[in-house]
Amino acid sequence: MGWRGGWAVSLLVVGVGCGGALPEEQTEAGLAQEPTSAPEVTEEGLCLPTAAGTQRVKTILPPSELGIPRFAMGPGGFVDFKGTLHFAVNFEDGRRALWRSTGTDAGTTEVKGFPATAGTSTPLLSQLTATPTQLFFQAPDAAHGNELWVSDGTTAGTRLVKDVTPGAEDSYLTHLTAAGSTLVFFREVFDATVFTTRYELWKSDGTTAGTVRLRDFGTTVDVSYLDAKSGNALLFFVRELEGATSLWRTDGTAAGTVQLKRLDAGPDTYPNDVRTSGALTLFKLDESSGLSELWKSDGTAGGTLRLASFGATRSMRVLGALGAYAYVTTTSYSTQYMVLYRVPLAGGNPEPVVTLPNDYASQGEAFPYIDAVSQVPGGSKLYFSVAIGSNGPAPRDTQLWVTNGTAGGTTLLRRPLSLSDEYGSPVYAVTDNLVFFSAYDTATGIEPWVSNGTPSGTRLLKNIAAPAQGGSSYPREFFRQGSRVYFSAYDDTLNAQLWSSVLGGTCLAPEDAQ
């Protein structure tokens, strides 16, 4: 498997090419105020969906034998293929299946089922990846093990692509990415002769003959599990085991598989926080010295540049890009305050925007960290959740925030979200002014919520769970397909099923949107 990297530790040092020290920690005193709320208005566009428009699409799974709602798998891996929702269903008994849905009970059908395989467990049907004409995924069967499959959306047109690892042995395939009409992916093979992993880059056109290895990276490098899609290409990170870390690009051809830039010469550098904002990929590079660096890439060598460096007294996390700036947070290890910074994409010193409040900063271990981030492609707002740590596994607090890049437009929308260390709240922006997430309330437990980006427009979407379940439906994987947002939720069927919420075209007044 690809290397997992280390956690960042960072203090703002200097923006590349600009010189001069950044504000010291005492700057927090001047910034540590509650951010001003944005105007509480319901803007035009998609409006808050209603409880009445949020319904179970179909009962697919039988009652769970495990009986723990927060661990229920439910439908997942949602993907848009030819304008229709496709997804994976993995049953507790080891059966697997590819499904599709048009949003109705009758229109939600199984495309291809896979029986349970022998042994203690059956690998999941996973990694659904759509090209314009084919849907690739990985699935197991008894004769071939866990291998690459493809579908045209019909049962007859769903077939094994190639037994990449011949026989019943599983293939470990990662980084499945559509590069135009071609699928690119890595095959990772443990090499017992040198006791390490071999990384092979492959491509597939959906045929056996057209599924071939593009490049063997060998056993002397490590390929990170982190990646990004840039246009019709895959960006990925390669680290020499005793040397440099580099950013690579592949478009599914041998000539188009190239090293874009050598990022660092040190032996212990790791990428983290890879986020795509519009045409840009932003990422953080952590070094063994304690420094972390913010980078940007547009998928070209010349457009892959370091924007700023951060030192060892703060933790830095990447949020995304808005307009001419990248946005990051830095959290001081000594004060336990998180500061939102903007970094000019054209080069220049990072600038503080606002300090987020931390009610627990003086009460022992209470370190804030970013848990989830969501942004509409090309959008003008960033939604992000912040968890306040504790001296145990569960957080003290969890909060949903939105920012438009200004202090006045950085707003706390809801607290708490999930306070469990075994379930994290998803955050999914549909538009700049509509975000789905989950949150906890004493009356309902953890249920789906929505917000239009203002505190007054932030509300419970629907109380789905039956009281006998303990009061939480633990929603997962919000995904927009057409005029609906789909998700899975544990309901009165005593398992996680497929649900959807209809996106309305007529805005209601905030007090009427329940």
matplotlib code that plots the C-alpha trace (Angstrom):
import matplotlib.pyplot as plt

x = [0.0, 1.1, 2.8, 0.5, 2.8, 3.1, 1.0, 1.9, 3.4, 3.7, 4.2, 3.9, 7.4, 7.4, 5.7, 8.0, 9.6, 8.5, 10.7, 9.9, 8.6, 4.9, 2.9, 4.0, 1.7, 0.6, -1.3, -4.0, -5.0, -6.1, -7.9, -9.4, -12.9, -16.2, -16.3, -19.1, -22.0, -22.9, -26.3, -29.0, -30.7, -32.0, -30.3, -31.5, -30.7, -31.4, -33.3, -33.5, -35.1, -37.9, -38.6, -41.5, -39.2, -36.8, -37.8, -36.4, -35.9, -35.9, -35.3, -32.3, -30.6, -32.2, -32.2, -28.6, -27.3, -24.6, -27.2, -24.9, -26.2, -23.0, -21.2, -23.8, -22.4, -25.4, -25.3, -22.2, -19.6, -22.1, -21.2, -22.9, -22.7, -24.5, -26.7, -27.9, -26.9, -24.8, -23.6, -22.3, -24.2, -22.1, -24.2, -23.1, -23.2, -20.5, -22.7, -21.8, -23.7, -23.7, -26.9, -28.5, -31.3, -33.5, -34.8, -37.9, -38.5, -39.2, -36.2, -33.8, -32.5, -29.5, -27.2, -25.0, -24.7, -21.7, -22.0, -20.0, -16.6, -15.0, -13.0, -13.4, -14.5, -15.4, -13.6, -15.9, -17.3, -15.6, -13.9, -16.6, -15.1, -17.0, -15.7, -18.2, -19.1, -17.9, -18.2, -15.2, -15.1, -13.3, -15.3, -14.6, -15.6, -14.4, -12.5, -10.6, -10.4, -10.8, -10.3, -11.2, -14.7, -16.5, -20.2, -22.2, -25.0, -26.7, -26.5, -25.4, -22.8, -21.1, -18.1, -14.6, -12.0, -8.9, -7.6, -4.7, -3.3, -4.1, -6.0, -8.1, -5.5, -6.8, -5.4, -4.8, -5.8, -5.7, -6.0, -8.7, -9.1, -10.8, -8.4, -10.9, -12.2, -9.2, -9.0, -5.6, -4.8, -2.0, -1.5, 0.4, 2.1, 4.0, 7.4, 8.5, 12.1, 12.8, 10.0, 8.4, 5.7, 6.1, 4.1, 2.9, 0.9, -1.7, -4.3, -7.5, -9.9, -12.3, -10.9, -8.6, -6.0, -6.3, -5.6, -1.8, 1.0, 2.2, 5.2, 6.8, 7.9, 9.7, 10.3, 12.7, 10.0, 6.7, 3.6, 1.3, -2.3, -3.1, -3.8, -5.8, -7.5, -6.3, -8.3, -8.1, -5.0, -4.1, -1.6, 0.2, 3.2, 6.3, 8.9, 12.3, 12.8, 16.1, 15.6, 13.3, 9.6, 8.2, 4.8, 3.9, 1.2, -0.3, -2.9, -3.0, -0.2, 3.5, 4.6, 2.1, 3.4, 6.0, 7.5, 6.2, 8.5, 10.9, 9.3, 11.9, 15.3, 14.9, 14.2, 11.3, 8.9, 5.2, 2.2, -0.9, -4.2, -4.5, -7.5, -8.8, -10.2, -11.3, -8.4, -5.9, -4.6, -3.4, -1.4, 0.8, 4.3, 5.5, 9.2, 11.1, 12.5, 9.0, 8.5, 5.4, 5.0, 1.9, 2.0, -0.2, -0.3, -2.2, -1.0, 2.0, 5.7, 5.7, 2.5, 3.7, 5.0, 5.6, 3.5, 4.5, 6.4, 5.3, 7.3, 7.1, 5.0, 1.7, -0.3, -1.3, -4.2, -5.4, -9.0, -9.0, -8.9, -11.3, -10.5, -6.9, -6.1, -5.5, -7.0, -5.4, -5.7, -2.9, -3.4, -0.9, 0.3, 0.8, -2.4, -4.7, -6.3, -7.0, -6.4, -7.7, -5.1, -5.2, -2.2, -1.9, -1.9, 0.4, 3.0, 3.3, 3.0, 0.1, -2.3, -4.4, -8.2, -9.7, -9.1, -11.8, -13.0, -12.1, -14.1, -11.9, -8.5, -7.6, -9.1, -6.4, -6.1, -8.4, -6.6, -8.8, -8.4, -10.1, -12.3, -14.0, -14.0, -16.4, -16.6, -18.6, -16.3, -15.5, -17.5, -17.1, -17.5, -15.7, -17.6, -15.5, -16.0, -13.7, -13.3, -12.0, -9.8, -9.7, -7.4, -9.6, -10.6, -13.8, -13.8, -15.0, -16.9, -17.5, -18.6, -19.6, -18.2, -18.5, -16.2, -16.1, -12.6, -13.4, -13.6, -17.3, -18.1, -16.6, -19.6, -20.3, -23.4, -23.9, -22.5, -22.2, -22.0, -21.0, -19.3, -18.5, -15.0, -16.6, -18.6, -17.6, -20.2, -20.0, -20.1, -21.3, -21.8, -24.4, -24.1, -22.5, -25.8, -26.8, -24.8, -25.8, -24.2, -25.1, -25.5, -26.4, -29.4, -30.6, -34.1, -33.2, -29.7, -27.4, -29.5, -29.2, -29.2, -29.0, -27.9, -28.1, -24.9, -26.5, -27.2, -30.9, -31.1, -29.4, -31.8, -32.6, -33.6, -35.5, -35.6, -35.2, -34.2, -36.8, -36.8, -35.9, -32.6, -31.3, -32.3, -29.6, -29.6, -25.9, -26.3, -23.4, -22.1, -24.3, -24.2, -26.0, -27.4, -29.7, -32.5, -31.8, -29.2, -28.8, -27.4, -27.6, -29.3, -30.1, -33.9, -36.8, -35.8, -33.0, -30.3, -28.8, -30.9, -30.9, -32.5, -32.9, -33.9, -35.5, -34.0, -36.7, -36.9, -39.1, -37.6, -39.5, -39.2, -36.7, -39.4, -41.5, -38.7, -39.1]
y = [0.0, 3.6, 5.4, 7.2, 10.0, 12.0, 14.7, 18.3, 20.6, 24.1, 27.8, 30.4, 31.3, 33.2, 33.4, 32.3, 35.2, 37.9, 37.8, 39.1, 37.5, 36.8, 37.9, 36.2, 34.3, 37.5, 38.4, 35.9, 38.3, 40.8, 38.2, 36.0, 37.4, 35.6, 36.1, 38.4, 36.5, 36.9, 38.5, 35.9, 35.9, 33.0, 33.6, 32.6, 29.2, 25.8, 26.2, 24.3, 20.9, 19.7, 16.8, 15.8, 15.6, 13.4, 9.8, 6.3, 5.3, 1.5, -1.1, -3.0, -4.6, -7.0, -6.2, -6.0, -8.9, -6.7, -4.3, -1.3, 1.6, 3.6, 0.6, -0.2, -0.2, 0.6, 1.7, 3.7, 4.6, 6.8, 7.8, 9.4, 7.1, 8.2, 10.5, 7.8, 7.1, 3.9, 2.5, -0.5, -2.7, -4.9, -7.2, -8.5, -12.1, -11.5, -10.9, -7.9, -6.1, -3.2, -1.2, 1.7, 4.1, 6.7, 7.9, 5.6, 2.2, 0.6, 2.4, 1.1, -2.2, -4.5, -4.5, -7.4, -9.5, -11.3, -14.3, -14.5, -16.1, -18.8, -17.8, -15.5, -12.5, -11.3, -8.2, -5.2, -4.2, -0.8, 2.0, 2.8, 5.0, 6.2, 7.2, 8.6, 5.1, 2.6, 2.1, 0.4, -1.1, -3.8, -6.9, -10.5, -13.8, -17.3, -18.1, -14.8, -13.2, -9.5, -8.0, -5.2, -5.3, -3.0, -2.3, -0.5, -0.2, -3.5, -6.9, -8.5, -5.8, -6.2, -8.4, -9.1, -6.9, -8.9, -11.3, -9.0, -11.4, -14.8, -17.3, -16.9, -14.5, -11.0, -8.0, -4.9, -2.0, 1.6, 5.2, 4.2, 7.4, 8.2, 9.9, 10.7, 7.3, 5.4, 4.1, 4.5, 2.7, 1.2, -2.4, -2.9, -6.3, -7.4, -8.6, -11.3, -11.3, -7.8, -7.6, -4.5, -3.4, -3.1, -0.3, -0.8, 1.8, 0.3, 1.5, -0.1, 0.6, -2.0, -4.9, -7.7, -6.8, -3.1, -3.6, -3.3, -2.0, 1.4, 1.6, -0.4, 1.9, -1.1, -1.7, 1.2, 3.9, 4.4, 5.7, 7.7, 6.8, 10.5, 11.7, 14.3, 14.5, 17.4, 17.6, 14.2, 13.2, 11.7, 13.4, 11.2, 11.3, 9.2, 9.1, 7.4, 5.3, 7.1, 10.3, 12.8, 13.2, 14.0, 14.9, 12.8, 13.0, 10.4, 10.7, 7.0, 7.0, 6.1, 9.5, 11.3, 9.6, 12.1, 13.5, 17.1, 18.3, 17.1, 18.6, 17.9, 16.2, 14.9, 11.2, 11.8, 14.1, 13.3, 14.9, 15.6, 17.5, 17.1, 19.2, 20.2, 23.7, 24.4, 23.8, 23.8, 21.1, 22.3, 20.1, 20.2, 18.7, 17.8, 17.5, 15.6, 19.0, 20.0, 22.4, 22.1, 23.7, 24.7, 23.9, 24.4, 22.6, 23.1, 19.7, 21.2, 21.4, 25.2, 25.5, 23.3, 25.8, 26.2, 29.0, 29.3, 27.5, 26.8, 26.0, 23.7, 25.4, 25.2, 22.6, 23.7, 22.3, 23.1, 24.2, 25.2, 28.1, 31.1, 33.6, 34.7, 33.0, 29.7, 29.3, 27.3, 27.1, 27.1, 25.9, 26.9, 24.0, 26.4, 28.5, 25.9, 28.6, 28.1, 30.9, 31.1, 32.5, 33.4, 32.8, 34.6, 32.1, 34.5, 34.5, 36.6, 36.4, 34.6, 37.0, 36.3, 36.5, 35.6, 33.5, 30.9, 30.8, 27.8, 27.7, 24.9, 26.4, 26.9, 23.6, 21.1, 19.1, 20.9, 21.0, 22.1, 20.3, 20.2, 17.1, 17.7, 20.2, 20.7, 23.2, 23.4, 23.3, 26.9, 28.0, 31.2, 29.6, 26.9, 24.7, 23.0, 21.1, 21.7, 19.2, 20.2, 17.3, 16.0, 13.6, 10.7, 9.4, 11.4, 15.1, 17.7, 19.6, 19.6, 22.6, 23.4, 26.7, 28.5, 31.2, 33.4, 34.4, 37.4, 37.8, 38.9, 36.0, 33.4, 32.0, 29.3, 27.4, 24.6, 22.9, 20.0, 17.7, 14.2, 13.7, 10.1, 8.9, 6.1, 8.2, 11.5, 13.8, 14.1, 17.6, 18.0, 21.4, 21.2, 24.9, 27.9, 28.3, 24.7, 22.2, 18.8, 17.5, 15.5, 16.9, 15.9, 17.2, 15.9, 15.4, 13.5, 12.1, 12.3, 13.0, 14.8, 18.6, 21.3, 24.9, 27.8, 29.2, 31.3, 30.4, 31.0, 28.8, 25.9, 23.2, 19.5, 18.0, 15.0, 12.8, 9.4, 7.0, 5.0, 5.7, 2.0, 2.4, 4.8, 7.9, 8.2, 7.4, 8.1, 9.5, 8.8, 9.8, 12.7, 12.8, 14.9, 13.3, 15.4, 16.9, 14.8, 14.4, 10.7, 9.3, 6.2, 6.2, 3.6, 3.6, 1.6, -1.4, -1.8, -1.3, 1.5, 2.0, 4.3, 7.7, 10.8, 14.5, 16.3, 19.7, 22.2, 25.1, 27.4, 29.0, 29.0, 31.5, 30.1, 29.5, 27.5, 25.3, 22.4]
z = [0.0, -0.5, 2.3, 4.7, 5.6, 8.9, 10.5, 9.8, 12.4, 11.3, 12.0, 9.2, 8.2, 4.9, 1.5, -1.3, -3.0, -0.6, 2.4, 5.9, 8.9, 9.4, 12.5, 15.7, 18.0, 19.8, 16.7, 17.8, 20.6, 18.0, 15.9, 18.6, 18.4, 17.3, 13.5, 12.3, 10.9, 7.2, 6.4, 7.1, 3.8, 1.6, -1.8, -5.2, -6.6, -5.1, -1.9, 1.4, 0.7, 2.9, 5.2, 3.0, 0.0, 1.8, 1.6, 1.4, -2.2, -1.7, 1.0, -0.4, 2.6, 5.2, 8.9, 10.1, 12.2, 13.6, 14.8, 15.3, 13.3, 13.1, 11.6, 9.0, 5.5, 3.4, -0.2, -1.1, -3.7, -5.5, -9.1, -12.0, -15.0, -18.2, -16.2, -13.8, -10.2, -9.8, -6.5, -4.6, -2.2, 0.2, 2.3, 5.7, 4.5, 1.9, -1.2, -3.3, -6.1, -8.5, -8.4, -10.3, -9.4, -11.0, -7.7, -7.5, -5.9, -9.3, -10.9, -8.3, -9.6, -9.3, -12.3, -11.4, -8.2, -6.9, -4.4, -1.3, -1.8, 0.4, 3.4, 6.4, 4.3, 0.8, -0.5, -1.1, -4.4, -4.6, -6.5, -9.0, -11.7, -14.7, -18.1, -20.7, -21.9, -19.3, -15.6, -14.0, -10.5, -8.5, -7.5, -6.3, -7.6, -6.7, -10.0, -10.3, -6.9, -6.5, -10.0, -12.4, -13.9, -16.3, -17.1, -19.7, -17.3, -18.2, -16.7, -19.9, -20.4, -17.0, -17.2, -16.0, -17.7, -17.0, -14.4, -13.7, -11.0, -12.7, -10.7, -7.5, -5.9, -5.4, -7.2, -5.1, -7.4, -6.3, -7.8, -10.3, -12.4, -15.7, -18.1, -20.8, -22.1, -20.6, -17.0, -15.3, -12.0, -9.9, -9.2, -5.9, -5.4, -2.4, -3.4, -0.9, -2.3, -1.1, 1.5, 0.0, -2.4, -6.2, -7.8, -11.4, -13.4, -15.7, -18.2, -19.6, -22.4, -21.0, -23.1, -22.0, -24.7, -23.9, -20.2, -20.0, -17.8, -18.6, -16.2, -13.5, -10.7, -9.0, -5.4, -4.6, -4.5, -2.6, -4.2, -1.8, -1.5, -2.1, -5.6, -7.6, -11.0, -13.2, -16.4, -18.0, -16.1, -12.7, -10.5, -8.0, -5.6, -5.8, -3.0, -3.4, -0.3, 0.4, -1.5, -3.1, -3.3, -6.8, -8.3, -11.4, -14.1, -16.4, -19.1, -19.8, -22.4, -22.0, -23.4, -21.1, -18.0, -16.7, -13.6, -13.2, -10.5, -7.8, -4.7, -2.0, -1.8, 1.8, 2.5, 4.9, 3.2, 2.8, 1.0, 2.9, 2.4, -1.3, -2.4, -5.9, -6.3, -9.8, -12.2, -9.3, -7.0, -3.6, -1.3, 1.8, 1.9, 5.4, 6.1, 8.9, 10.0, 11.1, 8.2, 6.0, 2.6, 0.7, -3.0, -6.0, -9.4, -12.6, -13.9, -15.7, -14.6, -14.8, -12.9, -10.0, -7.4, -3.7, -2.3, 1.3, 4.1, 7.6, 10.7, 13.7, 16.3, 14.4, 12.5, 9.0, 7.0, 3.5, 2.8, -0.8, -3.2, -3.6, -6.4, -6.2, -2.9, -1.4, 2.2, 5.0, 8.7, 11.2, 14.8, 17.6, 19.7, 22.7, 22.5, 20.8, 18.6, 14.9, 12.5, 9.0, 6.5, 2.9, 0.6, -2.7, -5.6, -7.6, -4.7, -1.6, 2.2, 3.8, 5.5, 8.6, 8.1, 11.4, 14.5, 15.3, 18.9, 21.1, 24.3, 25.7, 24.9, 28.6, 29.8, 29.0, 25.8, 23.3, 20.0, 17.0, 13.7, 10.3, 9.9, 6.5, 3.7, 0.8, -2.1, -5.2, -8.3, -9.0, -6.0, -3.9, -0.5, 1.5, 4.0, 6.6, 9.9, 12.9, 15.7, 19.2, 20.5, 24.0, 26.0, 24.9, 21.5, 21.2, 20.4, 22.9, 20.2, 16.5, 14.4, 10.8, 9.4, 6.1, 4.7, 1.7, 2.4, 4.6, 8.4, 8.1, 5.9, 8.1, 10.1, 12.5, 11.2, 13.6, 16.7, 17.6, 14.6, 15.7, 19.0, 18.3, 17.6, 15.5, 13.1, 11.4, 10.0, 6.2, 4.7, 1.1, -0.7, -3.5, -4.4, -2.7, -0.8, 0.0, 2.0, 3.4, 6.6, 9.7, 13.2, 16.7, 18.7, 22.1, 20.7, 17.5, 17.8, 14.7, 11.6, 8.2, 8.3, 5.6, 5.5, 3.0, 4.5, 7.2, 10.9, 10.5, 7.4, 9.1, 10.2, 10.6, 7.3, 8.6, 11.7, 10.1, 12.9, 14.7, 18.5, 19.2, 17.3, 19.9, 17.9, 15.1, 11.4, 10.9, 7.3, 4.9, 1.5, 0.3, -3.5, -6.0, -9.1, -11.1, -9.0, -6.0, -3.3, -2.4, 0.9, 3.0, 6.4, 9.1, 9.4, 10.7, 8.5, 11.0, 8.4, 6.2, 3.1, 0.1, 0.7, -1.4, -0.9, -3.8, -4.6, -4.9, -7.3, -5.2, -2.1, 1.1, 3.9, 6.5, 9.1, 6.6, 5.2, 7.7]

ax = plt.figure().add_subplot(projection="3d")
ax.plot(x, y, z, "-o")
ax.set_aspect("equal")
plt.show()
